[in-house]
Amino acid sequence: MVLLSTFLDLTFTGLVVGAIYALFALGYTLVYGVLRLINFAHSEVFMWGSFGAVWMMTLLGAHQGVSWPVAIGMLLLALVAAMAVSGGVALVVERVAYRRLREKHAPPLVALISAIGASFVLSEIMGLRDRIAGWAGLEDVLAPYVRQARENTAFVNPLPNVQVLAIGDFQIRSNQLIVLLAAILMMVALDQFVSRSRLGRGVRAVSQDAEAAALMGVNQKRVVQLTFLIGGLMAGAAALLYLMHIGVTRYNVGFILGIKAFTAAVLGGIGNIRGALVGGLVLGLVENYATLFGLASSWKDVVSFLLLVVVLLFRPTGILGESLGKARA
């Protein structure tokens, strides 16, 4: 019974974490599918979204013990804040770091270097926000939002974390269930948007053949902006779900998580929305199952990258391998 409870716990928590990876990975998948570019600044888009949620909760004065309707309302406002911040940062990254290079037909290596530079800049701006507020003379006004800028920042989750199901020592808590279901619903909604909507068809057309799409009247510039915006919105949603599950964030939280989300995208088939879902869930499960073989939790990162190496050796296109442009409605 103990072994069954352990297996069930590892499976469910692996699915929860994997769903967050998958939602995060959509930004890498969408941008690569359209531009054939790895947007390494996407990890900081996620990080900024997490702080957007924290700041909204600070503004609302969130605390434990509120009623379910109030808690859900606070979380919805935090979701809007996280998605708005991440979406806005993603658009800024596209405008500042990539657009000019794309217009000048710069080599992919130049865009990659620009992405890495943008990642460091966004991370350090958040890490120096206390000093920036001091330079602007707003340190006292913004004190709740800028204190301990380079330390862990806690997220106050007002939603009661109650037990939903128990099998022996295995328990499913309400927050875990919300995170898993919300992530899957958002990914399904995005998949349907790309497959069936007019804007989604434009994204797929540019991904498949940008020149032919332009001849058919598709505005490539708007499609690229839309792609970055959607990726940012999904990263913001993933950031809130991550905070509900983990409870803290920091200025460099996107580094390891970003690499894992990129691993999930490659694992499922980068450029494939459904591949991101599959890759994220598989990665989360493999990480957790590794502990069954006596590996410490600190080895989870190693296991993730070993899995990536194995997949690239034997199936470089990923598990599903279908590109965004070839997705069928």
C-alpha positions as CSV (number, residue, x, y, z in Angstrom):
1,M,0.0,0.0,0.0
2,V,2.9,2.3,0.8
3,L,4.4,1.6,-2.6
4,L,1.1,2.3,-4.4
5,S,0.6,5.5,-2.5
6,T,4.2,6.6,-3.4
7,F,3.7,5.7,-7.1
8,L,0.3,7.5,-7.3
9,D,1.8,10.6,-5.6
10,L,4.8,10.7,-7.9
11,T,2.5,10.3,-10.9
12,F,0.1,13.0,-10.0
13,T,2.7,15.5,-8.9
14,G,4.6,14.7,-12.1
15,L,1.6,15.5,-14.2
16,V,1.0,18.8,-12.3
17,V,4.6,20.0,-12.8
18,G,4.6,18.6,-16.3
19,A,1.5,20.6,-17.2
20,I,3.3,23.8,-16.0
21,Y,6.3,22.9,-18.2
22,A,4.0,22.3,-21.1
23,L,2.2,25.6,-20.8
24,F,5.5,27.4,-20.4
25,A,7.0,25.6,-23.4
26,L,4.3,26.9,-25.8
27,G,6.2,30.2,-26.1
28,Y,9.3,28.4,-27.4
29,T,7.1,26.2,-29.7
30,L,5.1,29.0,-31.3
31,V,8.1,31.4,-31.9
32,Y,10.2,28.5,-33.4
33,G,7.3,27.3,-35.5
34,V,6.9,30.8,-37.1
35,L,10.4,32.2,-37.1
36,R,12.7,29.2,-36.7
37,L,14.1,31.1,-33.7
38,I,14.8,29.9,-30.1
39,N,13.5,32.8,-28.0
40,F,15.7,32.3,-24.9
41,A,14.3,35.5,-23.4
42,H,11.0,33.6,-23.0
43,S,12.2,32.4,-19.6
44,E,12.3,36.0,-18.3
45,V,8.9,36.6,-19.8
46,F,7.7,33.9,-17.5
47,M,9.6,35.4,-14.5
48,W,8.0,38.9,-15.1
49,G,4.6,37.3,-15.2
50,S,5.2,35.6,-11.8
51,F,6.0,39.0,-10.3
52,G,2.9,40.5,-11.9
53,A,0.8,37.9,-10.0
54,V,2.7,38.6,-6.8
55,W,2.3,42.4,-7.1
56,M,-1.4,42.0,-7.8
57,M,-1.8,39.9,-4.6
58,T,0.2,42.5,-2.7
59,L,-2.0,45.3,-4.0
60,L,-5.2,43.3,-3.0
61,G,-3.8,42.6,0.4
62,A,-4.4,38.8,-0.1
63,H,-4.3,36.6,2.9
64,Q,-5.5,33.1,4.0
65,G,-8.9,32.7,5.5
66,V,-11.0,34.5,2.9
67,S,-14.1,32.8,1.4
68,W,-13.9,30.7,-1.8
69,P,-15.6,33.3,-4.0
70,V,-13.2,36.1,-2.8
71,A,-10.2,33.8,-3.2
72,I,-11.2,32.8,-6.7
73,G,-11.7,36.5,-7.7
74,M,-8.3,37.4,-6.4
75,L,-6.7,34.6,-8.3
76,L,-8.5,35.6,-11.5
77,L,-7.2,39.2,-11.1
78,A,-3.7,37.8,-10.4
79,L,-4.1,35.7,-13.6
80,V,-5.0,38.8,-15.6
81,A,-2.0,40.7,-14.1
82,A,0.4,37.9,-14.8
83,M,-0.8,37.4,-18.4
84,A,-0.8,41.2,-19.1
85,V,2.7,41.6,-17.7
86,S,4.1,38.6,-19.6
87,G,2.3,39.5,-22.8
88,G,3.5,43.1,-22.6
89,V,7.1,42.0,-22.0
90,A,7.0,39.5,-24.8
91,L,5.9,42.3,-27.2
92,V,8.7,44.5,-26.0
93,V,11.2,41.7,-26.6
94,E,9.9,41.2,-30.1
95,R,10.0,44.9,-30.8
96,V,13.5,45.7,-29.3
97,A,15.5,42.5,-29.6
98,Y,14.2,40.8,-32.8
99,R,12.3,43.0,-35.2
100,R,15.1,45.1,-36.5
101,L,17.3,42.0,-37.0
102,R,14.5,40.3,-38.9
103,E,14.0,43.3,-41.1
104,K,17.7,43.4,-41.9
105,H,17.7,39.6,-42.5
106,A,20.4,39.1,-39.9
107,P,21.9,35.6,-39.5
108,P,20.2,33.3,-36.9
109,L,23.3,33.4,-34.7
110,V,22.9,37.2,-34.3
111,A,19.2,36.8,-33.2
112,L,20.3,34.1,-30.8
113,I,22.9,36.4,-29.2
114,S,20.2,39.1,-29.0
115,A,17.9,36.7,-27.2
116,I,20.5,35.8,-24.6
117,G,21.2,39.5,-24.1
118,A,17.6,40.4,-23.7
119,S,17.3,37.5,-21.1
120,F,20.1,38.9,-19.0
121,V,18.7,42.5,-19.2
122,L,15.2,41.5,-18.1
123,S,16.5,39.4,-15.3
124,E,18.8,42.1,-13.9
125,I,16.2,44.8,-14.2
126,M,14.0,42.7,-11.9
127,G,17.0,42.0,-9.6
128,L,17.8,45.7,-9.3
129,R,14.3,47.0,-9.0
130,D,15.0,48.2,-5.4
131,R,17.9,50.4,-6.7
132,I,15.9,51.6,-9.7
133,A,13.1,52.7,-7.4
134,G,15.6,54.5,-5.2
135,W,17.1,56.3,-8.2
136,A,13.6,57.4,-9.2
137,G,12.8,58.6,-5.6
138,L,10.0,56.1,-5.3
139,E,11.6,53.6,-2.8
140,D,9.1,54.5,0.0
141,V,6.0,54.4,-2.3
142,L,7.0,51.1,-3.9
143,A,8.5,49.5,-0.8
144,P,6.1,46.5,-0.7
145,Y,7.0,45.7,-4.3
146,V,10.7,46.2,-4.4
147,R,12.1,45.0,-1.1
148,Q,14.6,42.2,-1.1
149,A,14.9,42.4,-4.8
150,R,17.4,39.5,-5.2
151,E,15.8,37.2,-2.6
152,N,12.9,34.8,-2.8
153,T,9.5,36.6,-3.0
154,A,6.5,34.8,-1.5
155,F,3.2,34.4,-3.2
156,V,0.1,34.5,-1.0
157,N,-2.4,32.0,-2.2
158,P,-5.8,32.9,-0.7
159,L,-7.5,29.7,-2.0
160,P,-7.9,27.0,0.7
161,N,-5.9,24.0,-0.2
162,V,-8.3,21.2,0.8
163,Q,-8.1,17.5,0.3
164,V,-10.1,16.3,-2.7
165,L,-9.2,12.6,-2.8
166,A,-7.2,10.2,-0.6
167,I,-6.0,6.7,-1.2
168,G,-3.9,5.5,1.7
169,D,-1.2,8.1,2.2
170,F,-1.8,9.5,-1.3
171,Q,-3.8,12.8,-1.4
172,I,-5.0,15.0,-4.2
173,R,-5.2,18.6,-3.0
174,S,-7.5,21.2,-4.5
175,N,-4.6,23.5,-5.6
176,Q,-2.9,20.7,-7.5
177,L,-6.1,19.7,-9.3
178,I,-6.8,23.3,-10.3
179,V,-3.2,23.7,-11.6
180,L,-3.5,20.5,-13.7
181,L,-7.0,21.2,-15.1
182,A,-6.3,24.8,-15.8
183,A,-3.1,24.1,-17.7
184,I,-4.7,21.4,-19.9
185,L,-7.8,23.6,-20.6
186,M,-5.6,26.5,-21.7
187,M,-3.5,24.3,-24.0
188,V,-6.6,22.7,-25.5
189,A,-8.0,26.2,-26.1
190,L,-4.8,27.4,-27.8
191,D,-4.7,24.3,-30.0
192,Q,-8.3,24.9,-31.1
193,F,-7.5,28.6,-31.7
194,V,-4.5,27.8,-33.9
195,S,-6.4,25.0,-35.7
196,R,-9.7,26.7,-36.4
197,S,-9.6,30.5,-36.1
198,R,-8.7,32.9,-39.0
199,L,-5.8,34.3,-37.0
200,G,-4.6,30.8,-36.3
201,R,-4.7,29.9,-39.9
202,G,-2.5,32.9,-40.6
203,V,0.0,31.7,-38.0
204,R,0.1,28.3,-39.6
205,A,0.4,29.8,-43.1
206,V,3.4,31.9,-42.1
207,S,5.0,29.0,-40.4
208,Q,4.6,26.8,-43.5
209,D,5.7,29.3,-46.1
210,A,6.1,33.0,-45.2
211,E,6.5,34.2,-48.8
212,A,3.4,32.3,-50.1
213,A,1.4,33.6,-47.1
214,A,2.4,37.2,-47.9
215,L,1.2,36.7,-51.5
216,M,-2.1,35.5,-50.1
217,G,-2.5,38.7,-48.1
218,V,-1.3,37.5,-44.7
219,N,0.4,40.3,-42.7
220,Q,3.6,38.6,-41.5
221,K,4.5,41.4,-39.1
222,R,1.1,41.1,-37.3
223,V,1.4,37.3,-37.2
224,V,4.8,37.5,-35.5
225,Q,3.5,40.0,-33.0
226,L,0.5,37.7,-32.3
227,T,2.8,34.7,-31.9
228,F,4.9,36.5,-29.3
229,L,1.8,37.8,-27.5
230,I,0.2,34.4,-27.3
231,G,3.4,32.9,-26.0
232,G,3.7,35.6,-23.4
233,L,0.1,35.1,-22.3
234,M,0.6,31.4,-21.9
235,A,3.8,32.1,-19.9
236,G,2.0,34.4,-17.6
237,A,-0.7,31.8,-17.0
238,A,2.0,29.2,-16.4
239,A,3.7,31.6,-13.9
240,L,0.5,31.9,-11.8
241,L,0.0,28.1,-11.8
242,Y,3.7,27.7,-10.8
243,L,3.2,30.1,-7.9
244,M,0.1,28.2,-6.8
245,H,2.1,25.0,-6.7
246,I,5.5,26.3,-5.4
247,G,4.6,29.5,-3.6
248,V,7.8,31.6,-4.3
249,T,9.5,33.4,-7.1
250,R,12.7,35.3,-7.6
251,Y,14.5,37.4,-10.3
252,N,16.3,34.4,-11.8
253,V,13.5,31.8,-11.4
254,G,13.2,31.5,-15.2
255,F,16.7,30.1,-15.8
256,I,16.3,26.4,-14.9
257,L,12.6,26.4,-15.5
258,G,13.2,27.9,-19.0
259,I,15.7,25.3,-19.9
260,K,13.2,22.6,-18.7
261,A,10.4,24.1,-20.7
262,F,12.7,24.2,-23.8
263,T,13.5,20.6,-23.1
264,A,9.8,19.8,-23.0
265,A,9.3,21.6,-26.3
266,V,12.1,19.7,-28.0
267,L,11.0,16.4,-26.4
268,G,7.5,16.6,-27.8
269,G,8.6,18.1,-31.1
270,I,9.5,21.8,-31.2
271,G,7.1,23.8,-33.3
272,N,4.2,21.5,-32.3
273,I,1.6,22.7,-29.8
274,R,0.4,19.2,-29.0
275,G,4.0,18.1,-28.8
276,A,4.6,20.7,-26.0
277,L,1.8,19.2,-24.0
278,V,3.2,15.6,-24.5
279,G,6.7,16.7,-23.8
280,G,5.9,18.6,-20.7
281,L,3.9,15.8,-19.2
282,V,6.5,13.2,-20.1
283,L,9.3,15.3,-18.6
284,G,7.4,15.9,-15.4
285,L,6.7,12.1,-15.0
286,V,10.2,11.1,-15.8
287,E,11.7,13.6,-13.3
288,N,9.5,12.2,-10.5
289,Y,9.8,8.5,-11.4
290,A,13.6,8.9,-11.1
291,T,13.2,9.1,-7.3
292,L,11.8,5.5,-7.4
293,F,15.3,4.4,-8.4
294,G,17.0,6.0,-5.4
295,L,18.0,9.2,-7.0
296,A,17.8,12.3,-4.8
297,S,15.4,15.1,-5.9
298,S,18.5,17.3,-6.7
299,W,19.1,14.9,-9.6
300,K,15.9,15.9,-11.3
301,D,17.6,18.4,-13.5
302,V,20.2,15.8,-14.6
303,V,17.5,13.3,-15.5
304,S,15.7,15.9,-17.6
305,F,18.7,16.7,-19.7
306,L,19.7,13.0,-20.0
307,L,16.2,12.4,-21.4
308,L,16.7,15.3,-23.9
309,V,20.0,13.8,-25.1
310,V,18.5,10.4,-25.6
311,V,15.5,11.8,-27.6
312,L,17.8,13.9,-29.7
313,L,20.0,10.9,-30.4
314,F,17.2,8.5,-31.4
315,R,14.4,10.8,-32.6
316,P,15.7,14.4,-33.3
317,T,12.2,15.6,-34.3
318,G,10.8,14.8,-30.9
319,I,8.0,12.4,-29.9
320,L,5.3,13.8,-32.3
321,G,7.7,15.7,-34.7
322,E,5.0,17.6,-36.7
323,S,5.7,21.2,-37.3
324,L,3.2,24.0,-36.5
325,G,2.8,24.8,-40.2
326,K,1.7,21.3,-41.0
327,A,-0.9,21.1,-38.3
328,R,-4.4,20.2,-39.6
329,A,-7.6,22.0,-38.7
